[in-house]
Amino acid sequence: MKKGDAKQTLAVGEVARRSGVAVSTLHYYERKGLIEGWRTAGNQRRYHRAVLRRIAIVRIAQRAGISLAVIHEALADLPHDHVPTASDWRRFTNTWKDMLEERIVSLTQLRDQITSCIGCGCLSLAECPLRNPDDVLGKRGPGPRRLVPHRRTRDA
């Protein structure tokens, strides 16, 4: 990594303060390969200023529910000392759009269908054709059939 001069680098505390994330989060991001730093001859941790934009991208993507693995994949070809541009951001978002759209559709369906669920987790309503066609689980009795294994009793 090109380390640059002192004006282009930030100490770990400065990165934490300016990015709004804890130092421990920075270390975690570094272990995950999302950001990169180095140690000076005096053993102080330094980061290129571009790290602030990378952290902003990570935080925005996380808020959208994108996993760190997917974020890492998107950032993999971007040099750590490069400030991401608008075209870089478009490339990231184009990659994520289909995944986010699928999640939106799924959550919308859940929102619209959640009132027909009896709330116990078994989804044993006759009108749940996806999880329990023909209310097969309801014939076994009340309660969460998918969460609790069917137990036979002497009376059954």
N, C-alpha and C positions, 0 to 999 in steps of 0.2 A: 504494500500500500504506500502511496506517496504521502508522506507525512506533512509536507508543507511547512511554511514558517509559523512562528508563534501567533501571528495575527489571524491565521486561518484555522487555528486549533482551539479547542475548548477543553477545560478540565471537566471531570465527571460531575462535580458539584454544579458547575455552570450549566452543563447540558441538562441536568435534572431540574434546575431552577427555571431555565428558559423553556423547556419542553413540558413542564408540569407533571413529570413522572418521577417516581422515587428512584434513588440510586440503585436499589435492589432490582427494580424493573429494568433499568439499563443493563445491568449485569445479566439478567435473564434474557433480554433481547439479544445480547451479544452471544450468549451460549447457544441460542437458537439460530444464530447466523443472520439475524435481521439487521444488525448494525455491527460496525467493526471499529475497534480502537487499538491503541498500542501504548506501550509504556516508555517513558522518557528515560534518559540515563539516570535520573534521580528517582526512578520507579514510580512516577506519577502517571496516572491514566489520562490519555488524551484522545480526543475525537476530532475529526474534520468537521467544520461548520455545517457541511451538507447533512450531517447526522440529524440535525433538527428537522429538516424536511422529511427525511426517512421516518423518523419517529411520528411525525404528524400523519403520514400515510398509514403507518401501522395502526395508530389510534383510531383513525377514521374507519379503516377497514374492519377493525375489531368491533367498533360500534355497530357496523352493518352485519355483524355476526360471521364474518369471514375468519376462518381458522388461521392460526399462525403458520401452519404448514403451507396453506394456499398463498398467504402473503409472502412467505419466504420464496416460494416458487416464482411469484411475480417480480420480486426484487432481485432475483438471482443474477440477471444479466446487467444490472445497473451498478456501475462502479461506486464504491462507498464514498469516494471523494467528489462525486458528481451530484449536483443539486438537481433533483428530478424536475423536468420541465412539464409544460402543459401537455405535450405530446406523449411523454412518459405516463402521465396520469390517465390520458385517454386510452393508452394501451392497457393499463391495469384495469380500468373500469370496463372496457370492452370484454376483457377476459372474465370479469366477475358478473356481468349483467345477466347472463342466462341462469347462473346459479342463484342469484338474488331473485330473479323473476320466478323461478321454480319454487323458491322458499315462500315468496309472497302468495303465490297461488295456493300452496299447501296450507299456509296459515289462514288465508281467507276461507278456505273450505272448512278448516277446523273451527274457526270463529262462527261460521254459518251453521255448522252441524252440531256444535257442542251442546246446544240445548236439548237435543234428542237423546243425548247420552245420560244414563241414569246416575253417573257420577262415581260409581264404585270401581271403575276400571275394567269390568268384564265385558262391557258393551253387548250385553245379552238381550238387547231389545229386538223384537221381530223386524223392526224397520231398519236394522243395520246390516245391509246386504254385503258390505265390504268385510267386516270382521266376523260376523256371525250369521251367515245366511240361514233362513228358515228358523231362526232362534234356537239352534241346536243346543247351545250352552244353557239357555233358559230351562230346557227340559230336565237338566240335572239338578235344578233347584235354585234357590235365591243365592245371591252373593257373587263375589268376584271369582269366576271359574278360571280365568287365565292367570290370575295372580296366586291363587291357592290351589295346590294339586287336589284333585278329587280324592276324598278319603272315604273308604267304606266303613260303615259301622255294623255292628251285629244286627241292628234293627233294619238296615237298608236292604 
